[in-house]
Amino acid sequence: MKKQTHIYAVAVVIGIAAASWNPFSSETDLLLGQAAPPSANFQVDPFWPKPLPNDWVTGNVGGTCVDKDDHVFIVTRTADSTNLTAAEKEIGKAAPPVIEFDPDGNVINSWGDPKVMPSGAHDCYFDYEGNIWIGGNTDAIAQKYSRDGKLLLQIGTKKKFDTADGTDKGAALNASQILLNKPASFAVDPANGEIYIADGYGNRRIVVFDRHGKFIRQFGRQATAAENDAGVGGVFLGIVHCVVIATMGCSTSPTATASAFRFSTSSATSRKTS
């Protein structure tokens, strides 16, 4: 039977609070003898990764993704000069924007030009060709890199937003074929290389480009409270935070703070699943 491909999008209805995880907190500090929360599948390894070299300090980390070799890439926000505190700058120096770890937690590569990379990095994603996508939420761009740091494609213009006045404070237009407005997440269709971007912190849409970055189509818009309550599909009340490509038979597990939608990749038809 022919498989049908769908896009899943998650719209966050309640505001997201940024949080920092600390494996040495008073509640779960394994080094201090505190018991970790029981889990049949996962346990925190407080010694992973290994200490960073050269007095690096990451500050905020905007994305974490894993390649086919189980190498972990983290995307820091050190391209933002305000990312590190005064105390952090006094004792260390800004880490490179992208750091690659092997499965044992050793740093094996790092790269990124802070002048080119987004200062407001948000999400990273490996496509089917092994390239890494990095979002610039506060930069209004999506960038595609080779795994060793060569910039291959950029969608959007840095610091120019799809708004009435081109700034991040302007009224969202939800319409541009060349600009983004605080993108959140990515998915690339291995069947044709089409790029799906959850352009969802400023806009309320999923926007699709071909493999060369040319606009193809979009779907989604700002919902009203009445439309949300009625379960109308394809309209987003809150942030469009995630997009995933799935074949027929896959499902989502929406939380109490989010709504999930399933779209056909061949049209703008959709169904609200929560």
C-alpha positions as a Python dict, from the first residue, in 0.01 Angstrom:
ca = {
    (1, 'M'): (0, 0, 0),
    (2, 'K'): (135, 343, -91),
    (3, 'K'): (255, 543, 205),
    (4, 'Q'): (119, 892, 252),
    (5, 'T'): (346, 1154, 397),
    (6, 'H'): (221, 1407, 646),
    (7, 'I'): (359, 1703, 832),
    (8, 'Y'): (300, 1740, 1203),
    (9, 'A'): (312, 2085, 1355),
    (10, 'V'): (287, 2174, 1722),
    (11, 'A'): (152, 2510, 1826),
    (12, 'V'): (233, 2610, 2181),
    (13, 'V'): (-63, 2786, 2336),
    (14, 'I'): (83, 2872, 2675),
    (15, 'G'): (402, 3078, 2690),
    (16, 'I'): (729, 2887, 2701),
    (17, 'A'): (962, 2962, 2988),
    (18, 'A'): (1331, 2925, 2907),
    (19, 'A'): (1501, 2699, 3157),
    (20, 'S'): (1854, 2584, 3229),
    (21, 'W'): (1926, 2228, 3337),
    (22, 'N'): (2195, 2176, 3595),
    (23, 'P'): (2302, 1818, 3674),
    (24, 'F'): (2452, 1945, 3999),
    (25, 'S'): (2135, 2100, 4141),
    (26, 'S'): (2042, 2034, 4502),
    (27, 'E'): (1755, 1809, 4391),
    (28, 'T'): (1943, 1571, 4163),
    (29, 'D'): (2312, 1617, 4241),
    (30, 'L'): (2461, 1272, 4203),
    (31, 'L'): (2801, 1393, 4322),
    (32, 'L'): (2651, 1502, 4652),
    (33, 'G'): (2481, 1168, 4704),
    (34, 'Q'): (2131, 1278, 4611),
    (35, 'A'): (1918, 1009, 4451),
    (36, 'A'): (1832, 1057, 4084),
    (37, 'P'): (1465, 1022, 3984),
    (38, 'P'): (1408, 656, 3898),
    (39, 'S'): (1381, 568, 3529),
    (40, 'A'): (1366, 230, 3361),
    (41, 'N'): (1522, 373, 3045),
    (42, 'F'): (1735, 679, 3117),
    (43, 'Q'): (1982, 789, 3380),
    (44, 'V'): (2175, 1115, 3391),
    (45, 'D'): (2550, 1081, 3341),
    (46, 'P'): (2689, 1380, 3537),
    (47, 'F'): (3035, 1326, 3386),
    (48, 'W'): (2921, 1373, 3025),
    (49, 'P'): (3051, 1566, 2842),
    (50, 'K'): (3415, 1594, 2942),
    (51, 'P'): (3534, 1937, 3062),
    (52, 'L'): (3552, 2190, 2781),
    (53, 'P'): (3901, 2298, 2668),
    (54, 'N'): (4058, 2643, 2664),
    (55, 'D'): (3836, 2783, 2941),
    (56, 'W'): (3534, 2780, 2710),
    (57, 'V'): (3201, 2896, 2849),
    (58, 'T'): (2888, 2821, 2646),
    (59, 'G'): (2632, 3041, 2813),
    (60, 'N'): (2288, 2963, 2669),
    (61, 'V'): (2264, 2661, 2442),
    (62, 'G'): (2004, 2707, 2168),
    (63, 'G'): (2000, 2360, 2015),
    (64, 'T'): (2120, 2001, 2049),
    (65, 'C'): (2115, 1742, 1773),
    (66, 'V'): (2273, 1403, 1699),
    (67, 'D'): (2419, 1283, 1369),
    (68, 'K'): (2420, 931, 1223),
    (69, 'D'): (2742, 846, 1410),
    (70, 'D'): (2589, 937, 1748),
    (71, 'H'): (2799, 1252, 1766),
    (72, 'V'): (2626, 1524, 1964),
    (73, 'F'): (2631, 1880, 1834),
    (74, 'I'): (2539, 2174, 2052),
    (75, 'V'): (2467, 2522, 1920),
    (76, 'T'): (2560, 2797, 2164),
    (77, 'R'): (2452, 3158, 2160),
    (78, 'T'): (2805, 3295, 2194),
    (79, 'A'): (2756, 3489, 1870),
    (80, 'D'): (2552, 3718, 2094),
    (81, 'S'): (2797, 3942, 2282),
    (82, 'T'): (2553, 3966, 2575),
    (83, 'N'): (2519, 3588, 2610),
    (84, 'L'): (2783, 3553, 2883),
    (85, 'T'): (2763, 3720, 3221),
    (86, 'A'): (3039, 3949, 3347),
    (87, 'A'): (3152, 3677, 3588),
    (88, 'E'): (3167, 3418, 3307),
    (89, 'K'): (3374, 3654, 3091),
    (90, 'E'): (3612, 3711, 3379),
    (91, 'I'): (3693, 3343, 3432),
    (92, 'G'): (3661, 3209, 3079),
    (93, 'K'): (3602, 3290, 2717),
    (94, 'A'): (3315, 3237, 2478),
    (95, 'A'): (3298, 2889, 2331),
    (96, 'P'): (3270, 2847, 1953),
    (97, 'P'): (2912, 2865, 1823),
    (98, 'V'): (2903, 2491, 1737),
    (99, 'I'): (3072, 2215, 1938),
    (100, 'E'): (3083, 1848, 1836),
    (101, 'F'): (3120, 1569, 2094),
    (102, 'D'): (3188, 1201, 2033),
    (103, 'P'): (2976, 942, 2218),
    (104, 'D'): (3221, 948, 2510),
    (105, 'G'): (3181, 1323, 2554),
    (106, 'N'): (3513, 1433, 2408),
    (107, 'V'): (3522, 1754, 2204),
    (108, 'I'): (3635, 1649, 1857),
    (109, 'N'): (3547, 1957, 1653),
    (110, 'S'): (3417, 2311, 1683),
    (111, 'W'): (3336, 2581, 1433),
    (112, 'G'): (3131, 2886, 1347),
    (113, 'D'): (3190, 3250, 1260),
    (114, 'P'): (3003, 3463, 1517),
    (115, 'K'): (2963, 3736, 1253),
    (116, 'V'): (2778, 3498, 1019),
    (117, 'M'): (2597, 3262, 1252),
    (118, 'P'): (2275, 3365, 1427),
    (119, 'S'): (2310, 3529, 1765),
    (120, 'G'): (1972, 3393, 1871),
    (121, 'A'): (2035, 3030, 1774),
    (122, 'H'): (1720, 2818, 1807),
    (123, 'D'): (1720, 2447, 1724),
    (124, 'C'): (1953, 2238, 1513),
    (125, 'Y'): (1856, 1953, 1284),
    (126, 'F'): (2039, 1697, 1069),
    (127, 'D'): (1881, 1632, 731),
    (128, 'Y'): (1894, 1306, 533),
    (129, 'E'): (2215, 1417, 358),
    (130, 'G'): (2397, 1473, 687),
    (131, 'N'): (2387, 1852, 672),
    (132, 'I'): (2301, 2052, 981),
    (133, 'W'): (2032, 2321, 989),
    (134, 'I'): (2053, 2600, 1247),
    (135, 'G'): (1780, 2851, 1316),
    (136, 'G'): (1820, 3216, 1402),
    (137, 'N'): (1510, 3294, 1601),
    (138, 'T'): (1600, 3653, 1680),
    (139, 'D'): (1788, 3684, 1349),
    (140, 'A'): (1503, 3576, 1116),
    (141, 'I'): (1720, 3326, 926),
    (142, 'A'): (1762, 2955, 866),
    (143, 'Q'): (2111, 2832, 777),
    (144, 'K'): (2227, 2503, 629),
    (145, 'Y'): (2584, 2391, 701),
    (146, 'S'): (2796, 2090, 616),
    (147, 'R'): (2877, 1897, 930),
    (148, 'D'): (3224, 2054, 935),
    (149, 'G'): (3093, 2411, 919),
    (150, 'K'): (3071, 2521, 556),
    (151, 'L'): (2770, 2747, 497),
    (152, 'L'): (2568, 2590, 214),
    (153, 'L'): (2243, 2788, 216),
    (154, 'Q'): (2070, 3067, 401),
    (155, 'I'): (1699, 3140, 390),
    (156, 'G'): (1599, 3488, 500),
    (157, 'T'): (1802, 3804, 557),
    (158, 'K'): (1972, 3852, 891),
    (159, 'K'): (1780, 4088, 1119),
    (160, 'K'): (1514, 4162, 854),
    (161, 'F'): (1175, 4027, 959),
    (162, 'D'): (851, 3945, 776),
    (163, 'T'): (674, 4235, 946),
    (164, 'A'): (516, 4563, 845),
    (165, 'D'): (833, 4760, 920),
    (166, 'G'): (1093, 4485, 884),
    (167, 'T'): (1183, 4485, 1253),
    (168, 'D'): (1119, 4222, 1518),
    (169, 'K'): (870, 4461, 1685),
    (170, 'G'): (656, 4517, 1374),
    (171, 'A'): (316, 4363, 1299),
    (172, 'A'): (356, 4013, 1159),
    (173, 'L'): (265, 3979, 791),
    (174, 'N'): (279, 3599, 769),
    (175, 'A'): (325, 3629, 394),
    (176, 'S'): (681, 3686, 269),
    (177, 'Q'): (833, 3447, 20),
    (178, 'I'): (1188, 3552, 107),
    (179, 'L'): (1178, 3663, 473),
    (180, 'L'): (1109, 3479, 798),
    (181, 'N'): (981, 3600, 1134),
    (182, 'K'): (1146, 3426, 1429),
    (183, 'P'): (1169, 3068, 1295),
    (184, 'A'): (1162, 2781, 1541),
    (185, 'S'): (1222, 2443, 1380),
    (186, 'F'): (1294, 2255, 1055),
    (187, 'A'): (1225, 1936, 865),
    (188, 'V'): (1359, 1828, 525),
    (189, 'D'): (1167, 1581, 308),
    (190, 'P'): (1409, 1309, 189),
    (191, 'A'): (1181, 1239, -109),
    (192, 'N'): (1245, 1573, -277),
    (193, 'G'): (1464, 1787, -51),
    (194, 'E'): (1186, 2034, 30),
    (195, 'I'): (1249, 2235, 345),
    (196, 'Y'): (969, 2287, 596),
    (197, 'I'): (1021, 2569, 845),
    (198, 'A'): (805, 2633, 1150),
    (199, 'D'): (806, 3011, 1112),
    (200, 'G'): (621, 3044, 1432),
    (201, 'Y'): (743, 3280, 1704),
    (202, 'G'): (655, 3592, 1503),
    (203, 'N'): (446, 3445, 1222),
    (204, 'R'): (200, 3157, 1252),
    (205, 'R'): (282, 2938, 956),
    (206, 'I'): (469, 2644, 809),
    (207, 'V'): (659, 2773, 506),
    (208, 'V'): (806, 2542, 242),
    (209, 'F'): (1109, 2604, 20),
    (210, 'D'): (1275, 2387, -244),
    (211, 'R'): (1627, 2250, -193),
    (212, 'H'): (1772, 2572, -337),
    (213, 'G'): (1580, 2799, -99),
    (214, 'K'): (1305, 2907, -342),
    (215, 'F'): (959, 2957, -191),
    (216, 'I'): (702, 2692, -285),
    (217, 'R'): (402, 2730, -55),
    (218, 'Q'): (289, 2795, 300),
    (219, 'F'): (4, 2702, 528),
    (220, 'G'): (-123, 2827, 862),
    (221, 'R'): (-221, 3164, 1003),
    (222, 'Q'): (-311, 3328, 1333),
    (223, 'A'): (-619, 3167, 1486),
    (224, 'T'): (-890, 3338, 1684),
    (225, 'A'): (-987, 3203, 2023),
    (226, 'A'): (-1319, 3090, 1877),
    (227, 'E'): (-1145, 2897, 1596),
    (228, 'N'): (-915, 2732, 1847),
    (229, 'D'): (-1205, 2633, 2072),
    (230, 'A'): (-1393, 2493, 1773),
    (231, 'G'): (-1095, 2277, 1672),
    (232, 'V'): (-1045, 2443, 1335),
    (233, 'G'): (-744, 2290, 1161),
    (234, 'G'): (-456, 2476, 1004),
    (235, 'V'): (-477, 2788, 1221),
    (236, 'F'): (-246, 2848, 1514),
    (237, 'L'): (-341, 3031, 1832),
    (238, 'G'): (9, 3026, 1979),
    (239, 'I'): (370, 2972, 1879),
    (240, 'V'): (430, 2720, 1600),
    (241, 'H'): (722, 2557, 1772),
    (242, 'C'): (787, 2228, 1595),
    (243, 'V'): (746, 2059, 1255),
    (244, 'V'): (804, 1688, 1184),
    (245, 'I'): (765, 1485, 866),
    (246, 'A'): (599, 1148, 921),
    (247, 'T'): (448, 869, 712),
    (248, 'M'): (94, 739, 761),
    (249, 'G'): (69, 550, 1088),
    (250, 'C'): (281, 784, 1298),
    (251, 'S'): (116, 973, 1579),
    (252, 'T'): (185, 1259, 1815),
    (253, 'S'): (145, 1295, 2190),
    (254, 'P'): (38, 1653, 2252),
    (255, 'T'): (68, 1800, 2599),
    (256, 'A'): (-186, 2005, 2786),
    (257, 'T'): (-11, 2322, 2674),
    (258, 'A'): (3, 2249, 2302),
    (259, 'S'): (-210, 2164, 2002),
    (260, 'A'): (-88, 1930, 1730),
    (261, 'F'): (-191, 1943, 1366),
    (262, 'R'): (-138, 1696, 1083),
    (263, 'F'): (-97, 1833, 731),
    (264, 'S'): (-70, 1662, 396),
    (265, 'T'): (262, 1753, 233),
    (266, 'S'): (91, 1782, -106),
    (267, 'S'): (-169, 2037, 1),
    (268, 'A'): (-265, 2275, 278),
    (269, 'T'): (-531, 2043, 415),
    (270, 'S'): (-495, 1970, 784),
    (271, 'R'): (-651, 1805, 1083),
    (272, 'K'): (-620, 1913, 1444),
    (273, 'T'): (-525, 1613, 1655),
    (274, 'S'): (-550, 1769, 1999),
}
